[in-house]
Amino acid sequence: MSKNMDRKTFLSYLGTGAAALAVASAGLGTLEGKASAATGSANHLFGFKTNKVSGYFNPIDPSKEDKLILPPNFKYDVIAAYDDIINQAGEKFGSGSDYNAYFPINGSNTRGLLVNNHEYTTIFQIGPVVDDKMTAEQIKRGLYYQGMSVIEVYRDEQGTWKMDTTSKHARRINGFTNFNLTGPAKGIAALGGKSVAQGTFANCSGGVTLWNTVLSCEENFEEMAKAASLPETHYGWVIEVDPFDKSYLKKHTALGRFNHENTAMGLAADGRVVVYMGDDKKDACVYKFVSKGKYNASAGRANSALLEEGTLYVANLKSGKWVPVTLEEVKKSKSYTDSADLQKKYQSLGDVVTYCQEAAKLVGGTPTDRPEDIEISPFDNTVFIAHTNNDSHGNIHGHITRIFEANNDLGALEFDFEIFAAGGRQSGFSSPDNLAFDSNGNLWVVTDISSSSQNKGVHKSFMNNGLFVIPTSGDSKGQALQFASAPVESELTGPFFTPDEQTLFLSIQHPGENTTDLNYPTSLWPHRPGDKIARCGVVAISGFKLG
């Protein structure tokens, strides 16, 4: 086999089970029969190192219906939806369901803890907001219904997935939950000298750590913080929770403060922990954090301390280099030397990570088109980034960028990249958001066409948002095949398989988002008898054939 085979051809072989094919791609290195440094992070992908999802499905057509539509022979169970009681204390499932992570109980594929993020509230949770000013009750409900839910789920003898409300682990984590701050911004003046922050909200996507905890990302936090008169600098961080330990609650400031989408964790060649992150705003940057210390598998959860000290980098796409976002680099910028205000603002590393978005551009970070989900391929250590869109630059349908780190080392400071896939008519999807790989090497993509743009103008042909699969081998290689269509004015988020890949958890976020009059909701999903509102929620999809 030629060692000069191009990378696209190499990608087409992923999923054949022959790890030795890695040598076919120049510069990617040998995988040595495993998923290289990214293996540990693959637990939150689509069941890597398990049975393959084979046979797949007959692709569906785009739809404008107010339904969650799946291919023939697949079904879904609504496990939990907004306001459902989740435990014996009477706590309720939150709003704006997003990221999911499944943690088996005693190794089970049919019983485990499901962590679900709650990104934001809509008219269905807090009612109409008059003159853009929330009432005290609306603020209270907003803080309560955002954040996270930990629920216990199981599949019964009839094959139906349900929630176990008697679980000792089930709980809410929200805007009233206290978090311990870690890292360089802990206790600094910009955070009011605090070492504890009240609450988490605007929780978008996330990731599972190598030590089996969850990282959850605070994204569009500004509005809620302002409305609730909470210190804005206490939000916009990556938080860490342990689904099995209620007392474990951290905000890691070393990972930077910005509009976080998700995290993707892997290992550098020398054993340091690497965390990739996107900043979901127009003209925002792509980051990675590299720990100072090295990962020790036998240390378990104590490895969390690695997220408290290290170097945060930002991508310069023009030079192909990761630039340190440090006080030293900020001081080198002409803008800093010419501005007394910047000199006052940035006096420590804590200040740099707190005002990270500005600092990243001062040191040379490249503005990009809404970098949302980032995933590390468990097959070749390349890094995939969903750039959702940026209409200011004419990038209406977005694209998926693929980064090749130098020497196939996630800790490298130089990289190359390509546009792996571009949204638009030719690909059949628009505005890619969450990404994941299945164990057969296929890339799964959910889309995020804004509710105000769906079924209009250049977005007409895509209809409602969906879940797509891009095969990397076979007759449909490189073609986006639609697996699911979302209800009206919603997006599908947080795809996550059980380890045996027989169940796919998926969130249905903000159905009927554009509703302005509760008497006339634009969606009624999940269409519960007698219900007069739409409810976001999480479903379990089954029907996958394994081989």
C-alpha positions as CSV (number, residue, x, y, z in Angstrom):
1,M,0.0,0.0,0.0
2,S,1.4,3.4,-0.9
3,K,2.6,5.5,1.9
4,N,1.7,8.6,-0.2
5,M,-2.0,7.8,-0.1
6,D,-3.8,11.1,0.5
7,R,-5.6,11.8,3.7
8,K,-9.1,11.7,2.2
9,T,-8.5,8.3,0.8
10,F,-7.1,7.2,4.2
11,L,-10.2,8.4,5.9
12,S,-12.3,6.2,3.6
13,Y,-10.6,3.2,5.2
14,L,-11.5,4.0,8.7
15,G,-13.8,1.5,10.2
16,T,-12.5,-1.5,8.3
17,G,-10.8,-2.8,11.5
18,A,-7.3,-2.7,10.1
19,A,-5.4,-0.3,12.4
20,A,-2.3,-0.8,10.4
21,L,-3.9,1.3,7.6
22,A,-2.8,4.3,9.7
23,V,0.6,4.2,8.0
24,A,-1.1,5.0,4.7
25,S,-1.5,8.6,5.7
26,A,1.7,10.6,5.4
27,G,2.6,12.2,8.7
28,L,-0.1,10.6,10.8
29,G,2.1,7.9,12.4
30,T,1.2,4.4,13.4
31,L,-1.7,3.6,15.7
32,E,-0.2,0.4,16.9
33,G,-3.5,-1.4,16.8
34,K,-5.3,0.9,19.2
35,A,-6.8,4.4,19.2
36,S,-3.5,6.0,20.2
37,A,-3.6,8.8,22.8
38,A,-7.3,9.4,22.3
39,T,-8.4,6.0,23.4
40,G,-9.4,7.2,26.9
41,S,-11.6,9.9,25.6
42,A,-13.4,7.5,23.3
43,N,-15.7,6.5,26.1
44,H,-17.9,9.5,25.3
45,L,-17.9,8.8,21.5
46,F,-20.0,6.2,19.8
47,G,-18.9,3.0,21.6
48,F,-15.3,2.7,20.3
49,K,-13.8,-0.8,21.0
50,T,-17.3,-2.3,21.1
51,N,-19.5,-4.1,18.5
52,K,-19.9,-2.1,15.3
53,V,-23.2,-0.5,14.4
54,S,-23.7,-2.4,11.2
55,G,-26.4,-2.4,8.6
56,Y,-27.3,1.1,9.7
57,F,-30.5,2.4,8.2
58,N,-32.4,3.6,5.1
59,P,-31.9,7.4,5.1
60,I,-34.9,9.6,5.6
61,D,-35.9,12.7,3.7
62,P,-36.0,16.2,5.2
63,S,-39.2,17.0,7.0
64,K,-41.2,20.0,8.3
65,E,-43.4,17.9,10.6
66,D,-43.6,18.5,14.3
67,K,-42.3,15.0,15.0
68,L,-39.0,13.2,15.8
69,I,-38.8,11.1,12.6
70,L,-36.4,8.1,12.5
71,P,-35.7,5.5,9.7
72,P,-37.9,2.4,9.5
73,N,-37.3,-0.2,12.2
74,F,-36.1,2.3,14.7
75,K,-38.1,3.6,17.7
76,Y,-37.6,6.1,20.5
77,D,-38.7,6.4,24.1
78,V,-39.1,9.7,25.9
79,I,-37.1,9.2,29.1
80,A,-37.5,12.6,30.6
81,A,-38.9,15.9,29.5
82,Y,-39.1,19.4,31.0
83,D,-40.7,19.5,34.4
84,D,-40.8,15.8,35.0
85,I,-40.0,14.8,38.6
86,I,-36.6,13.0,38.7
87,N,-36.2,11.9,42.3
88,Q,-37.9,11.4,45.7
89,A,-37.2,14.9,46.7
90,G,-39.4,16.2,43.9
91,E,-36.8,17.9,41.9
92,K,-37.7,18.5,38.3
93,F,-36.0,17.9,34.9
94,G,-34.7,21.2,33.5
95,S,-35.0,23.2,30.3
96,G,-33.1,23.3,27.1
97,S,-31.8,19.7,27.0
98,D,-28.4,19.5,25.4
99,Y,-25.4,17.3,26.1
100,N,-25.8,13.7,27.3
101,A,-23.4,11.3,28.9
102,Y,-24.2,7.7,30.0
103,F,-22.4,6.1,32.9
104,P,-23.1,2.3,33.3
105,I,-24.0,1.1,36.8
106,N,-22.0,-2.1,37.5
107,G,-21.0,-2.2,33.8
108,S,-24.6,-2.4,32.6
109,N,-25.7,-1.4,29.1
110,T,-29.3,-1.3,30.3
111,R,-29.0,0.6,33.6
112,G,-26.9,3.7,34.4
113,L,-26.8,7.3,35.2
114,L,-27.5,9.8,32.4
115,V,-26.2,13.3,32.8
116,N,-28.1,15.9,30.8
117,N,-27.2,19.6,30.3
118,H,-29.9,22.3,30.4
119,E,-28.9,25.3,28.3
120,Y,-31.6,27.9,28.6
121,T,-35.3,28.7,29.2
122,T,-38.0,29.7,26.8
123,I,-41.6,31.0,27.0
124,F,-42.7,27.5,28.0
125,Q,-40.7,27.7,31.3
126,I,-40.8,31.3,32.3
127,G,-43.7,32.9,30.3
128,P,-43.3,35.9,28.1
129,V,-40.7,38.5,29.1
130,V,-42.1,42.0,29.0
131,D,-39.8,44.8,27.8
132,D,-36.8,42.4,27.9
133,K,-36.9,42.5,31.7
134,M,-37.5,39.3,33.7
135,T,-39.5,39.4,36.9
136,A,-38.0,38.1,40.1
137,E,-40.1,34.9,39.7
138,Q,-38.8,34.5,36.1
139,I,-35.2,34.9,37.3
140,K,-35.8,32.2,40.0
141,R,-37.2,29.8,37.4
142,G,-34.5,30.5,35.0
143,L,-31.8,29.7,37.5
144,Y,-33.6,26.6,38.6
145,Y,-34.4,25.1,35.2
146,Q,-30.9,25.7,33.7
147,G,-27.8,23.7,34.7
148,M,-27.8,19.9,34.7
149,S,-29.8,16.9,35.7
150,V,-28.4,13.5,36.8
151,I,-31.0,10.8,36.4
152,E,-31.0,7.1,36.6
153,V,-32.3,5.3,33.5
154,Y,-33.0,1.7,32.7
155,R,-34.4,-0.5,29.9
156,D,-37.3,-2.7,31.1
157,E,-38.1,-6.3,30.0
158,Q,-40.2,-5.0,27.2
159,G,-37.2,-3.0,25.8
160,T,-38.6,0.4,26.9
161,W,-36.2,2.9,28.4
162,K,-37.5,4.7,31.6
163,M,-36.4,6.9,34.4
164,D,-36.0,5.5,37.9
165,T,-37.1,8.2,40.3
166,T,-36.1,6.2,43.3
167,S,-32.4,6.6,42.5
168,K,-30.1,7.8,45.3
169,H,-28.0,9.6,42.6
170,A,-30.7,11.5,40.8
171,R,-30.4,15.3,41.4
172,R,-30.4,18.7,39.9
173,I,-27.3,21.0,39.6
174,N,-28.3,24.5,38.7
175,G,-28.0,28.2,39.3
176,F,-28.3,27.8,43.1
177,T,-25.5,25.1,43.4
178,N,-22.2,26.3,44.8
179,F,-19.0,25.4,43.0
180,N,-15.3,25.5,44.1
181,L,-13.1,27.6,41.8
182,T,-9.7,26.2,40.9
183,G,-6.8,27.5,38.9
184,P,-5.2,30.9,38.3
185,A,-8.4,33.0,38.6
186,K,-9.4,31.6,42.0
187,G,-9.6,34.5,44.5
188,I,-8.4,37.2,42.1
189,A,-9.9,40.7,42.2
190,A,-11.7,40.2,38.8
191,L,-13.7,37.5,40.5
192,G,-14.3,39.6,43.6
193,G,-11.7,37.7,45.6
194,K,-14.0,34.6,45.7
195,S,-13.0,31.0,45.8
196,V,-16.6,29.8,45.5
197,A,-19.1,30.7,42.8
198,Q,-22.9,30.4,43.0
199,G,-24.4,28.2,40.4
200,T,-24.0,27.1,36.8
201,F,-26.3,27.9,33.9
202,A,-26.2,28.2,30.1
203,N,-24.8,24.6,30.1
204,C,-24.3,23.6,26.5
205,S,-22.2,20.6,25.5
206,G,-19.5,18.9,27.5
207,G,-17.3,15.8,27.6
208,V,-16.2,12.9,29.7
209,T,-12.8,12.9,31.4
210,L,-10.3,10.1,31.3
211,W,-11.1,9.6,35.0
212,N,-14.9,9.2,34.4
213,T,-16.3,12.6,35.5
214,V,-18.2,15.1,33.4
215,L,-17.0,18.4,32.1
216,S,-19.9,20.8,31.3
217,C,-19.6,24.0,29.5
218,E,-21.1,27.4,30.3
219,E,-21.9,29.0,27.0
220,N,-24.3,32.0,26.6
221,F,-24.3,33.0,30.3
222,E,-24.3,36.8,30.0
223,E,-28.1,37.4,29.9
224,M,-28.9,35.2,33.0
225,A,-26.0,36.6,35.0
226,K,-27.1,40.1,34.3
227,A,-30.7,39.5,35.0
228,A,-29.9,37.8,38.3
229,S,-27.3,40.4,39.3
230,L,-24.6,37.8,39.6
231,P,-20.9,38.5,38.9
232,E,-20.4,37.9,35.2
233,T,-16.9,36.7,35.8
234,H,-18.2,33.7,37.8
235,Y,-19.6,32.2,34.6
236,G,-18.3,31.2,31.2
237,W,-16.1,28.4,32.7
238,V,-15.8,24.7,32.3
239,I,-17.2,22.9,35.3
240,E,-16.6,19.4,36.5
241,V,-19.0,17.1,38.3
242,D,-19.0,13.4,39.4
243,P,-22.3,11.8,38.6
244,F,-21.8,9.4,41.5
245,D,-20.7,12.0,44.1
246,K,-23.0,14.9,44.9
247,S,-20.3,16.8,46.7
248,Y,-17.8,17.0,43.8
249,L,-18.4,20.4,42.1
250,K,-15.6,22.5,40.5
251,K,-15.1,25.3,38.0
252,H,-11.7,25.1,36.3
253,T,-10.5,28.6,35.5
254,A,-7.2,27.4,33.8
255,L,-9.4,26.3,30.8
256,G,-10.3,29.9,30.1
257,R,-13.5,31.9,30.3
258,F,-15.5,32.3,27.1
259,N,-18.7,31.0,25.5
260,H,-17.7,27.3,25.8
261,E,-19.4,24.7,23.6
262,N,-17.8,21.5,24.6
263,T,-14.6,19.8,25.6
264,A,-12.6,16.9,23.9
265,M,-10.0,15.3,26.1
266,G,-7.0,13.2,25.0
267,L,-3.4,12.6,25.8
268,A,-0.2,14.1,24.4
269,A,2.5,11.7,23.4
270,D,4.3,12.4,26.7
271,G,1.2,11.7,28.8
272,R,0.0,15.2,29.5
273,V,-3.7,15.8,29.4
274,V,-5.0,17.9,26.4
275,V,-8.4,19.5,26.3
276,Y,-9.7,21.0,23.0
277,M,-12.5,23.7,23.3
278,G,-14.5,25.9,20.9
279,D,-15.9,29.3,21.6
280,D,-19.4,29.5,20.1
281,K,-19.5,33.0,18.8
282,K,-19.0,34.7,15.5
283,D,-15.3,35.5,14.9
284,A,-14.2,33.5,18.0
285,C,-11.2,31.2,18.4
286,V,-10.3,27.6,18.9
287,Y,-8.4,26.6,22.0
288,K,-6.5,23.8,23.6
289,F,-5.3,23.4,27.2
290,V,-2.2,21.2,27.9
291,S,-1.6,20.2,31.5
292,K,1.7,20.7,33.2
293,G,1.6,17.3,34.9
294,K,1.1,13.9,33.3
295,Y,-1.9,11.6,33.5
296,N,-1.7,8.6,35.9
297,A,-4.5,6.1,35.3
298,S,-4.1,4.6,38.7
299,A,-4.7,7.9,40.4
300,G,-8.3,8.0,39.3
301,R,-10.2,11.2,40.0
302,A,-7.1,12.8,41.6
303,N,-6.1,13.5,38.0
304,S,-8.6,16.3,38.0
305,A,-5.8,18.4,39.6
306,L,-4.1,18.4,36.1
307,L,-6.8,20.8,34.9
308,E,-5.7,23.4,37.5
309,E,-2.2,24.1,36.1
310,G,-1.0,24.1,32.5
311,T,-0.9,26.2,29.4
312,L,-3.9,27.5,27.4
313,Y,-3.3,27.9,23.7
314,V,-5.2,29.5,20.9
315,A,-5.0,28.4,17.2
316,N,-3.4,30.7,14.6
317,L,-4.7,29.1,11.4
318,K,-2.6,31.2,9.2
319,S,0.7,30.1,10.7
320,G,-0.5,26.6,11.8
321,K,0.7,27.2,15.3
322,W,-0.8,27.0,18.8
323,V,0.0,30.3,20.5
324,P,0.2,30.5,24.4
325,V,-2.5,32.6,25.9
326,T,-0.3,33.9,28.8
327,L,0.5,37.2,30.4
328,E,3.9,37.1,28.8
329,E,2.4,36.8,25.3
330,V,-0.2,39.4,26.0
331,K,2.5,41.9,27.0
332,K,4.3,41.4,23.7
333,S,1.3,42.7,21.7
334,K,1.4,46.3,20.4
335,S,-2.1,46.8,21.6
336,Y,-1.0,46.1,25.2
337,T,2.0,48.3,25.1
338,D,0.0,51.2,23.6
339,S,-3.0,50.9,26.0
340,A,-3.0,51.9,29.7
341,D,-6.4,50.3,30.0
342,L,-5.1,46.9,28.8
343,Q,-2.1,47.2,31.1
344,K,-4.4,47.7,34.0
345,K,-6.8,44.9,32.9
346,Y,-4.1,42.2,32.4
347,Q,-1.8,42.0,35.5
348,S,-1.8,38.3,36.1
349,L,-2.5,34.9,34.4
350,G,-5.8,34.9,36.3
351,D,-6.8,38.1,34.5
352,V,-5.8,36.6,31.1
353,V,-8.0,33.5,31.5
354,T,-10.8,35.6,32.9
355,Y,-10.8,37.9,29.9
356,C,-9.7,35.2,27.5
357,Q,-11.6,36.2,24.4
358,E,-9.8,39.5,24.1
359,A,-6.4,38.1,25.2
360,A,-6.6,35.3,22.6
361,K,-6.8,37.8,19.8
362,L,-4.1,40.0,21.4
363,V,-1.7,37.1,21.1
364,G,-2.7,36.2,17.5
365,G,-5.6,33.8,17.7
366,T,-7.5,33.5,14.4
367,P,-11.2,34.5,14.5
368,T,-13.3,31.7,13.0
369,D,-16.9,30.9,12.2
370,R,-18.6,29.8,15.5
371,P,-16.4,26.9,16.5
372,E,-18.9,24.6,18.3
373,D,-18.3,20.9,18.9
374,I,-14.7,19.5,18.8
375,E,-14.0,15.8,18.8
376,I,-10.7,13.8,18.6
377,S,-10.9,10.9,16.2
378,P,-10.2,7.8,18.2
379,F,-8.8,6.2,15.0
380,D,-6.0,8.6,14.0
381,N,-5.8,11.4,16.5
382,T,-7.0,14.1,14.0
383,V,-9.2,16.7,15.5
384,F,-12.6,17.6,14.0
385,I,-14.2,21.0,14.6
386,A,-17.8,22.0,13.7
387,H,-17.7,25.6,12.4
388,T,-21.5,26.1,12.5
389,N,-21.7,29.3,10.3
390,N,-21.0,33.0,10.2
391,D,-23.4,35.0,8.0
392,S,-21.2,38.1,8.5
393,H,-18.6,36.3,6.3
394,G,-21.0,34.7,3.9
395,N,-20.4,31.3,5.5
396,I,-24.1,30.6,5.7
397,H,-24.0,26.8,5.9
398,G,-20.8,26.2,7.9
399,H,-18.2,23.5,7.6
400,I,-16.2,20.9,9.4
401,T,-12.5,21.5,9.9
402,R,-10.0,18.7,10.4
403,I,-6.7,19.5,12.2
404,F,-3.6,17.3,11.8
405,E,-1.3,17.9,14.8
406,A,2.4,17.7,14.0
407,N,3.8,14.1,14.4
408,N,0.3,13.0,15.3
409,D,0.9,14.4,18.8
410,L,-2.0,16.2,20.6
411,G,0.5,18.1,22.6
412,A,2.2,19.5,19.5
413,L,2.5,23.3,18.9
414,E,2.2,23.1,15.1
415,F,-0.5,21.7,12.9
416,D,-2.0,21.6,9.5
417,F,-5.7,21.5,8.6
418,E,-8.3,20.9,5.9
419,I,-12.0,21.5,5.3
420,F,-13.3,18.0,5.8
421,A,-16.9,18.8,4.8
422,A,-18.8,21.9,3.8
423,G,-22.5,22.5,4.5
424,G,-24.8,23.3,1.7
425,R,-27.0,21.9,-1.1
426,Q,-24.2,19.6,-2.3
427,S,-23.8,17.9,1.1
428,G,-27.4,17.9,2.2
429,F,-26.9,19.5,5.6
430,S,-26.5,23.0,6.9
431,S,-24.9,24.4,10.1
432,P,-23.1,21.4,11.7
433,D,-23.0,21.4,15.5
434,N,-22.3,18.3,17.6
435,L,-19.9,15.7,16.1
436,A,-19.2,12.1,17.1
437,F,-17.7,9.0,15.7
438,D,-19.2,5.5,15.8
439,S,-17.0,2.4,16.2
440,N,-17.2,1.8,12.4
441,G,-15.5,5.1,11.7
442,N,-18.6,7.0,10.6
443,L,-19.0,10.7,11.5
444,W,-22.4,11.6,13.1
445,V,-23.4,15.2,12.8
446,V,-26.4,17.2,14.3
447,T,-27.3,20.5,12.8
448,D,-28.1,23.9,14.3
449,I,-30.1,26.0,11.7
450,S,-31.5,28.8,13.8
451,S,-35.3,28.6,14.4
452,S,-35.7,31.9,12.6
453,S,-34.0,30.6,9.5
454,Q,-35.6,27.1,9.3
455,N,-37.6,26.5,6.1
456,K,-36.9,29.9,4.7
457,G,-34.7,31.3,2.0
458,V,-31.5,29.3,1.3
459,H,-32.4,27.0,4.2
460,K,-35.7,25.7,2.6
461,S,-34.3,22.5,1.2
462,F,-32.9,21.4,4.6
463,M,-36.3,21.8,6.3
464,N,-36.1,21.1,10.1
465,N,-32.8,20.3,11.8
466,G,-31.6,16.8,11.8
467,L,-29.0,14.1,12.7
468,F,-26.8,13.0,9.8
469,V,-24.2,10.2,9.3
470,I,-21.3,10.7,7.0
471,P,-19.9,7.3,6.1
472,T,-16.1,7.0,5.6
473,S,-16.2,3.8,3.5
474,G,-18.4,2.0,1.1
475,D,-20.7,3.2,-1.7
476,S,-22.0,6.2,0.3
477,K,-18.6,7.4,1.4
478,G,-18.5,11.2,2.0
479,Q,-22.3,11.5,1.6
480,A,-24.4,12.9,4.4
481,L,-27.2,10.4,5.1
482,Q,-30.1,11.8,7.3
483,F,-30.9,9.6,10.3
484,A,-33.4,11.8,12.1
485,S,-35.5,14.9,11.6
486,A,-36.3,17.2,14.6
487,P,-39.7,18.6,15.6
488,V,-40.6,22.2,14.6
489,E,-38.2,24.9,15.7
490,S,-35.9,22.5,17.6
491,E,-32.4,21.1,17.3
492,L,-31.1,17.6,18.1
493,T,-28.2,17.7,20.5
494,G,-26.1,15.5,22.7
495,P,-25.9,12.2,20.8
496,F,-24.4,9.5,23.1
497,F,-24.4,5.7,22.7
498,T,-24.4,3.1,25.4
499,P,-21.2,1.1,25.3
500,D,-22.8,-1.8,23.4
501,E,-24.2,0.7,20.8
502,Q,-27.7,-0.7,21.1
503,T,-29.1,2.6,22.4
504,L,-28.6,6.2,21.3
505,F,-29.5,9.0,23.7
506,L,-30.5,12.2,22.0
507,S,-31.8,15.5,23.3
508,I,-34.6,17.4,21.6
509,Q,-33.9,21.1,22.4
510,H,-36.3,24.0,22.4
511,P,-39.2,22.7,20.2
512,G,-41.5,25.6,19.4
513,E,-38.8,28.1,20.3
514,N,-40.4,30.9,18.3
515,T,-43.7,30.7,20.2
516,T,-44.8,34.2,21.3
517,D,-48.4,33.4,22.5
518,L,-48.8,30.4,24.8
519,N,-52.3,30.0,23.4
520,Y,-50.8,29.2,20.0
521,P,-47.6,27.1,20.5
522,T,-45.8,26.4,17.2
523,S,-44.9,22.9,18.5
524,L,-46.5,20.5,20.9
525,W,-43.7,17.9,21.0
526,P,-43.6,15.3,22.6
527,H,-47.4,15.4,22.1
528,R,-48.4,14.1,25.6
529,P,-52.2,13.7,25.9
530,G,-53.8,16.9,27.1
531,D,-50.5,18.9,27.0
532,K,-50.7,22.4,25.7
533,I,-47.0,23.3,25.6
534,A,-43.9,21.9,24.0
535,R,-41.3,20.2,26.2
536,C,-37.7,19.7,25.5
537,G,-36.4,16.4,26.6
538,V,-34.1,13.4,26.1
539,V,-35.0,10.2,24.2
540,A,-33.5,6.8,23.9
541,I,-33.4,5.4,20.3
542,S,-33.2,1.7,19.7
543,G,-33.2,-0.6,16.7
544,F,-29.5,-0.7,15.9
545,K,-28.2,-4.0,14.5
546,L,-24.9,-5.1,15.8
547,G,-22.3,-7.2,14.1
